[in-house]
């Protein structure tokens, strides 16, 4: 079994910052890409940012220059630093990881953490 546990969500004013973290634990041989997705009410889940095991990154156009994804391969963690937050960033943010273990290679998801940007 694999668990992804997120932390760091909350309420912040426009222009503020938040840092999300996600830790993977359990039966893990190797973690490939890790990323963050978000889903706003009434909208589909969308990719926010992704980082490969080698450190290559990719961002949604809407967050480029404001969000930074990073990971610690030794600790099996991924983080998302979110700056200059806007009301449209309000969503549930989900951690995702492509993990190989005893059972094969699968995508795993965290439970989600709410980010609300409002004055």
Order of alpha helices (4+ residues) and beta strands (2+ residues): beta-beta-beta-beta-beta-beta-beta-beta-beta-beta-beta
